[in-house]
Amino acid sequence: MEGLAAFITITLMIIIVPGPDFFVVMKNSITSGKGNGAMAALGITSAHVCYSLLAVFGIIFILANMYYVFLVIKVLGACYLIYLGIKSIITARQGMDFSQDHMQAKQISYLNSYRQGFLSTLLNPKALLYYISILPQFITAGDGVSTQIAILSAIVTTVILVWFIFCVYIFQYIKLLFNNRKVKAIFDYAVGAILITLSINLLFSKSS
């Protein structure tokens, strides 16, 4: 196992680039509070734990070579992002109706936030590709390959959790902006549009 510092740096750079998981954490943090944001972050981390376990036992490399399995993950992931995007846009439309009393930000359950984070990552084929393309480059051939994978995977999940928890607290500083209903509605529209755009990009990506 070589280049641990480089591995952590590359992993962090990949995570920092905004993707579906980033916007799920952002939306949950801003619209429902840091508790929900933290649960979404925990859901994302849990999905990476699942991929890590598959990598440790070598199953993930078998799945990656099965075209239809990869295709199903891609399609389900895109559909789920579209669902979240449409849901966000519907919330935005409701938020523009200032005559209604339910205009306050809806508090969703922690379980729902966790599920959104978990599924947005589990159904993202780019997460799968990380474990079959980036991670193996830092494994030394020989004995103890599974142990090396387990250690690197533990580092990955730790870095991911720390990064998104950090994001949750950063989002709290800009949350005051969303006390304005119009700003919040625009935010919901924007997040919905971004998630739908990401889903379309996912569907038509050439990764396989």
N, C-alpha and C positions, 0 to 999 in steps of 0.2 A: 504494500500500500504506500504509494509515493505521492508527493506534492499535496499534502493535506491542506496547506494554506491556499494553494491554487484551487483546490476542489471547493473549499468553503467560499472563496471569492467568486468563482464561476457560478456556483449554486445561488449565491446571494444576488448576483447580477441577473440571473434568469428569473428569480422570484420578484425582484423589484419592478421588472417590466409589467405594467398593468395588464391583467387578464381577467377572466370571469371571476376568479376567486377574489381578486382585489376589489372589484365593484360590489360583490356580494357582502364583503366585510364592511366596505364603506357605507352601503345603503343601510345595513342593519345597525351600524354604529350611530349614524346620523339620525335615522328616523325612529329608532327604538331604544337607543342607549348603548352604553359601553358593555353592559352585560350581554346583550344580544350580539354585539360585535365580537366579543370574546368567544361566545359560543360558536359563531360562524367560523372564527379562526380555529377553534378546537375541532370543528367538523372537517375543515380542510386538512388539518394535521392528521386526523384519524384516517382520512382517505389515503394519505401518504404512508401511514403505518401499514395499511392493507397492501399497497403496492410494494412496500419494503419486504413484507413477509413473503409475498409471491416471488420477489427477487431472491431472497435468501434460499428458498426451496427450489429455485430454478424454474418455477412455473411460468413466471412472467415472460421468459424468453421463448417458451413454447407458444404462449398465447399471441405474442407479437408476430410470430411467423404464420399465424392462422388469419388469412385475409378477412374472412367473414366475421370473425370475432372482433377484429379491429374496426371493421366497417360498422358493426352494430354499436360499438362504444361511441364511435363518431356520430352516428345518426341520433342515438339516444341523448348524447351530450348536447347536440345542436337543438333538439326538440326541447330539452329541459331549459336551455338558455332562452329560447323563444318564449316558453311559458313564463319564466321570470320577467322577461322584458315586457310582455303584454300585461302581466300583473302590475308591474311598476307604472306603465302608462295609464292603466285603469285607475290606479291610486292617484295619479297626477290629475286625471280628469275629475275625479271626485274632489280633489283638493282645490280645484278652481271654482267649485260651487260654494261660494261664501255664505249662502243662505242656510246651509245645513249645520246642525249642531255637531255632527260627527266629524267635523273638519279637523279635529285634533289628530295629531299623529297617532296612528294605531299601534298599540303595543302588541307585538306578536310574541308567541311563546319562545322560550329558550330552545325547546326541542325543534321548533320550526326553523330557527336560525341555524341550529346545529345541522339539521338535515339539508338546508340550502348550501351551506359550506361543504358538507360531505359530498353531496351529489354533484355539485359544480366541479369538483376536483376529480372524483371517481370516474365521471363520465367525460373527462377531458383527455383525449388521446395524447395530447402534448405531455401530460403528466406521465403517461405510460412510456412515451418515447424517451423521457429523461432517464428512466431506469434501465433502458436497453441501449442508450447511445452515450450519455454523459458519464454515468456512474461506472460502467465497466472500464473506462479509460484510466481509472485511478486504482485499479486492482492489480496486484502483482501475481503473476502466474505461479502456481505451486500449491502447496498445502494451505489449508485454512482460508480458502476462497469464500466460503459461506460466512466465516467469522468476519472477514474484511467487509463483505457486503453488509452484514449486520451493523458493523461499526459506522460505516459510511452512511447507511440509511438512518441510523440514530442521529448522526450529525445533521443530516438533511431535515429530518422532522423537527429537531430542536431549533435550527436556523429559521425554518418556516414559521414555527409557533412564535418565536421571539419577534420576528419581523412583523407579523400580523397583529400581535398584541401591541407592538410599538405603534402601528398604524391606527389601531383603535383609539389610543390615547391622543394621537395627533388629531384625529377626526373630531375629538371632543372640543378642541380649540376653535374649530370652524363651525361647530354645531349651532352657535348663536345666530348665524346667518339664516338658518332655516326656521327660525321662529316666525319669519315672514312667510305667509302662506304661498304667495306668488313665487318666492324663491324656492320654496320646498317643492312646489308643483313643477317648476322648470327643472329642478334637480331630478325629480322622479321621471319626467319625460326624457331627460338626457340619459339617465342610467338605463331606462327601458330601450332607448334607441341604440345605445352602445352594446347592450347584451344581445339584441337582435342582430346587430351588425357582426358581432363576434361569432354568433351562431352560423350566420351565412358564410363567413370566412372559414369557419371550421368545416362546414359541409363541403366546400369547394377546394379545400386545401389538398395538396398533392401527397401529403405524408402518408406513408403506408408501411 
